[in-house]
């Protein structure tokens, strides 16, 4: 539940910040007439993301076991690739996100309603599709037959929406550089577990070898049905009897990726304190060098 809460919070907060920046800029510049197309674009993006998630969930149920495992494993690997790119992209560009969105919005305002809808759709839609895919892969990996993974995602998204609203109202200020660095690091750990689970799915589908070549088996020590076994699986996608292939892939991904991501250079060093987006009734957002 915690890992899926983290995914919903992290991904949802990125989308919330994008929405806040777009709306606050229009309000500040006196273009409230453009809010309707922006909300239409956001609504379309959310609907497509939810539809994509439903297609993944319900479409996969009609497949054979081998096909389900092959699809789940393949999409898990794709999801890990996308979320890895996303956390590094946010680390690199978060300080310039506001000015970049303002530039796109100015160009869209000059072009008309259709361009405004497209701008909002593209700004939010990418986050939505990435979130739907990674959430599906993570829930698929951490599912224990209960609704807890989905509840975690829903709570994370709800928290992200609340934080976005507080940012917009100027009621909350946080060092987003540090926030995205630490949550991004935890997301890399979650992604490593999803990647290992994806490899296991591909092994069960006979797409990869070594399904019987176990690295270790501590099922007698760590009961998967116990509270701590459930906690380990839910947070880290821990498996008490992983294959050698799984452990190898997990280490090859986690160690270098986490080391590079947490390296104290540029954005990862925590520079750039971001405050609330511009609004008529709130203090202008600015980046301060720490």
C-alpha positions as CSV (number, residue, x, y, z in Angstrom):
1,X,0.0,0.0,0.0
2,X,2.8,2.4,0.9
3,X,4.7,2.0,-2.4
4,X,1.5,2.6,-4.4
5,X,0.7,5.6,-2.2
6,X,4.1,7.0,-3.0
7,X,3.5,6.5,-6.7
8,X,0.1,8.2,-6.6
9,X,1.6,11.1,-4.5
10,X,4.7,11.6,-6.7
11,X,3.0,11.3,-10.1
12,X,-0.1,13.1,-9.0
13,X,1.8,16.0,-7.5
14,X,3.7,16.6,-10.8
15,X,0.4,16.8,-12.6
16,X,-1.1,19.0,-9.9
17,X,1.8,21.5,-10.1
18,X,1.4,21.7,-13.9
19,X,-2.3,22.5,-13.5
20,X,-1.6,25.1,-10.8
21,X,1.0,26.8,-13.0
22,X,-1.3,27.0,-16.0
23,X,-4.3,28.3,-14.0
24,X,-2.4,30.7,-11.8
25,X,-0.7,32.3,-14.9
26,X,-4.1,32.8,-16.6
27,X,-5.6,34.3,-13.5
28,X,-2.6,36.6,-13.0
29,X,-2.7,37.9,-16.6
30,X,-6.4,38.5,-16.5
31,X,-7.3,35.7,-19.0
32,X,-9.9,33.9,-17.0
33,X,-11.8,33.4,-20.3
34,X,-9.1,30.8,-21.2
35,X,-9.7,28.7,-18.1
36,X,-12.6,26.7,-19.7
37,X,-10.4,25.3,-22.6
38,X,-7.7,24.5,-20.1
39,X,-10.1,22.5,-17.9
40,X,-11.4,20.7,-21.0
41,X,-7.9,19.7,-22.0
42,X,-7.2,18.5,-18.5
43,X,-10.5,16.6,-18.4
44,X,-9.7,14.8,-21.7
45,X,-6.2,13.9,-20.4
46,X,-7.6,12.4,-17.2
47,X,-10.3,10.5,-19.0
48,X,-7.8,9.0,-21.5
49,X,-5.4,8.0,-18.7
50,X,-8.3,6.3,-16.8
51,X,-9.4,4.6,-20.0
52,X,-5.9,3.4,-20.7
53,X,-5.7,1.9,-17.2
54,X,-9.1,0.1,-17.7
55,X,-7.9,-1.3,-21.0
56,X,-4.8,-2.7,-19.3
57,X,-6.7,-4.2,-16.4
58,X,-9.8,-5.7,-18.1
59,X,-8.2,-6.4,-21.5
60,X,-5.5,-8.6,-19.9
61,X,-8.1,-10.7,-18.1
62,X,-9.2,-12.3,-21.4
63,X,-5.7,-13.7,-22.2
64,X,-4.3,-17.1,-21.4
65,X,-2.0,-17.4,-18.3
66,X,1.2,-17.3,-20.5
67,X,0.0,-14.3,-22.4
68,X,-1.0,-12.5,-19.2
69,X,2.5,-13.1,-17.8
70,X,4.1,-12.0,-21.0
71,X,2.0,-8.8,-21.2
72,X,2.5,-8.1,-17.5
73,X,6.3,-8.6,-17.6
74,X,6.7,-6.6,-20.8
75,X,4.6,-3.6,-19.6
76,X,6.4,-3.7,-16.2
77,X,9.8,-3.3,-17.9
78,X,8.3,-0.5,-20.1
79,X,6.9,1.2,-17.0
80,X,10.2,1.0,-15.2
81,X,11.9,2.6,-18.2
82,X,9.3,5.5,-18.3
83,X,9.4,6.2,-14.6
84,X,13.2,6.2,-14.6
85,X,13.2,8.7,-17.4
86,X,10.6,10.7,-15.6
87,X,12.4,11.1,-12.2
88,X,15.6,12.1,-14.0
89,X,13.7,14.5,-16.2
90,X,12.0,16.1,-13.3
91,X,15.3,16.5,-11.4
92,X,16.8,18.2,-14.4
93,X,14.0,20.5,-15.5
94,X,11.8,21.2,-12.4
95,X,13.4,24.6,-11.8
96,X,12.5,25.7,-15.3
97,X,9.1,24.0,-15.6
98,X,7.2,27.2,-14.8
99,X,8.8,29.3,-17.4
100,X,8.6,26.6,-20.0
101,X,4.8,26.2,-19.4
102,X,4.3,29.9,-19.5
103,X,6.0,30.1,-22.9
104,X,3.8,27.3,-24.3
105,X,0.7,28.9,-22.8
106,X,1.5,32.3,-24.4
107,X,1.8,30.7,-27.8
108,X,-1.5,28.8,-27.3
109,X,-3.3,32.0,-26.3
110,X,-2.2,33.6,-29.5
111,X,-3.5,30.6,-31.5
112,X,-6.9,30.2,-30.0
113,X,-9.2,27.8,-28.1
114,X,-8.0,24.6,-29.8
115,X,-4.4,25.3,-29.0
116,X,-5.3,25.9,-25.3
117,X,-7.1,22.6,-25.1
118,X,-4.1,20.8,-26.8
119,X,-1.6,22.6,-24.5
120,X,-3.4,21.5,-21.3
121,X,-4.0,18.0,-22.7
122,X,-0.3,17.5,-23.6
123,X,1.0,18.9,-20.4
124,X,-1.2,16.7,-18.2
125,X,-1.7,13.7,-20.5
126,X,1.9,12.5,-20.5
127,X,1.9,12.5,-16.7
128,X,-1.5,10.7,-16.7
129,X,-0.5,7.9,-19.1
130,X,2.8,7.3,-17.3
131,X,1.0,7.2,-14.0
132,X,-1.7,4.7,-15.4
133,X,1.0,2.4,-16.7
134,X,3.3,2.4,-13.7
135,X,0.4,2.1,-11.2
136,X,-1.0,-0.9,-13.2
137,X,2.4,-2.5,-13.2
138,X,3.0,-1.8,-9.5
139,X,-0.5,-3.0,-8.4
140,X,0.0,-6.1,-10.6
141,X,3.3,-6.8,-8.9
142,X,2.2,-6.0,-5.3
143,X,-1.4,-7.4,-5.5
144,X,-2.2,-9.6,-2.6
145,X,-5.9,-10.2,-3.5
146,X,-7.0,-7.1,-1.4
147,X,-7.9,-3.6,-2.6
148,X,-5.1,-2.1,-0.5
149,X,-2.8,-1.3,-3.5
150,X,-5.6,0.6,-5.2
151,X,-6.5,2.3,-1.9
152,X,-2.9,3.4,-1.6
153,X,-2.9,4.9,-5.1
154,X,-6.2,6.7,-4.5
155,X,-4.9,8.2,-1.2
156,X,-1.7,9.3,-2.9
157,X,-3.6,11.0,-5.7
158,X,-6.0,12.7,-3.2
159,X,-3.0,14.0,-1.2
160,X,-1.4,15.3,-4.4
161,X,-4.6,17.2,-5.3
162,X,-4.8,18.7,-1.8
163,X,-1.1,19.8,-1.9
164,X,-1.6,21.3,-5.3
165,X,-4.6,23.3,-4.1
166,X,-2.6,24.5,-1.1
167,X,0.3,25.5,-3.4
168,X,-2.1,27.5,-5.6
169,X,-3.6,29.3,-2.6
170,X,-0.2,30.1,-1.3
171,X,-0.9,28.3,2.0
172,X,2.0,25.8,1.6
173,X,5.6,26.2,0.7
174,X,8.1,23.3,0.4
175,X,11.5,22.7,-1.1
176,X,10.3,20.8,-4.1
177,X,13.9,20.1,-5.2
178,X,14.5,18.1,-2.1
179,X,11.0,16.6,-2.1
180,X,11.4,15.3,-5.7
181,X,14.9,14.1,-5.0
182,X,14.0,11.9,-2.0
183,X,10.6,10.7,-3.4
184,X,12.4,10.0,-6.7
185,X,15.0,7.9,-4.9
186,X,12.3,5.9,-3.1
187,X,10.5,5.5,-6.5
188,X,13.7,4.1,-8.0
189,X,13.7,1.4,-5.2
190,X,10.0,0.6,-6.0
191,X,10.8,0.5,-9.7
192,X,13.6,-2.0,-9.0
193,X,11.1,-4.3,-7.4
194,X,8.7,-3.9,-10.3
195,X,11.5,-4.7,-12.7
196,X,12.4,-7.9,-10.9
197,X,8.7,-8.9,-10.8
198,X,8.5,-8.2,-14.5
199,X,11.4,-10.5,-15.2
200,X,9.7,-13.2,-13.1
201,X,6.6,-12.8,-15.2
202,X,8.6,-13.2,-18.4
203,X,10.2,-16.3,-17.0
204,X,6.8,-17.8,-16.2
205,X,5.8,-17.0,-19.7
206,X,8.9,-18.9,-20.9
207,X,10.2,-15.8,-22.6
208,X,13.3,-15.8,-20.3
209,X,15.2,-18.8,-18.9
210,X,16.0,-19.7,-15.4
211,X,12.6,-20.0,-13.7
212,X,13.9,-22.9,-11.6
213,X,17.3,-21.5,-10.8
214,X,16.7,-19.8,-7.5
215,X,19.2,-17.4,-5.9
216,X,17.9,-18.4,-2.4
217,X,14.7,-19.5,-0.7
218,X,13.8,-18.2,2.7
219,X,10.1,-18.9,2.6
220,X,10.5,-20.9,5.8
221,X,12.0,-17.8,7.5
222,X,10.0,-15.0,5.9
223,X,6.3,-16.1,5.6
224,X,4.8,-14.3,2.6
225,X,1.4,-14.4,4.4
226,X,2.7,-12.7,7.6
227,X,2.4,-9.0,8.3
228,X,6.1,-8.4,7.7
229,X,6.1,-10.5,4.5
230,X,3.1,-8.5,3.2
231,X,4.9,-5.2,4.2
232,X,8.1,-6.3,2.4
233,X,6.2,-7.3,-0.7
234,X,4.0,-4.1,-0.7
235,X,6.9,-1.7,-0.3
236,X,9.8,-3.4,-2.1
237,X,8.0,-6.2,-4.1
238,X,10.1,-8.6,-2.1
239,X,10.0,-12.3,-3.0
240,X,11.4,-14.9,-0.6
241,X,12.4,-17.2,-3.4
242,X,13.7,-15.1,-6.3
243,X,15.6,-16.5,-9.3
244,X,19.2,-15.7,-10.0
245,X,18.0,-13.7,-13.0
246,X,15.7,-11.6,-10.9
247,X,18.4,-10.7,-8.3
248,X,20.9,-9.9,-11.0
249,X,18.6,-7.6,-12.8
250,X,17.5,-5.9,-9.5
251,X,21.1,-5.2,-8.5
252,X,22.2,-4.0,-12.0
253,X,19.3,-1.6,-12.1
254,X,19.1,-0.4,-8.5
255,X,22.7,0.3,-7.5
256,X,23.9,2.4,-10.5
257,X,20.5,4.1,-11.0
258,X,20.2,5.2,-7.4
259,X,23.9,6.2,-7.2
260,X,23.5,8.4,-10.3
261,X,20.2,9.9,-9.2
262,X,21.4,10.8,-5.7
263,X,24.7,12.2,-6.8
264,X,25.2,15.6,-5.3
265,X,25.3,17.6,-8.6
266,X,22.9,20.1,-10.2
267,X,19.3,19.6,-9.1
268,X,20.1,16.5,-7.0
269,X,22.1,18.7,-4.7
270,X,18.9,20.3,-3.5
271,X,19.4,23.7,-5.1
272,X,16.3,25.8,-6.0
273,X,13.6,26.3,-3.5
274,X,10.2,26.5,-5.3
275,X,7.3,28.2,-3.7
276,X,3.6,28.4,-4.7
277,X,2.6,29.4,-8.3
278,X,1.8,32.9,-9.1
279,X,-1.8,34.0,-8.2
280,X,-3.5,37.3,-7.6
281,X,-3.8,36.6,-3.9
282,X,-0.6,34.9,-3.2
283,X,3.1,35.8,-3.3
284,X,4.8,35.3,-6.6
285,X,6.7,32.0,-7.0
286,X,10.4,32.3,-7.2
287,X,13.5,30.1,-7.0
288,X,16.0,30.9,-4.3
289,X,19.5,29.6,-4.2
290,X,20.0,27.7,-1.0
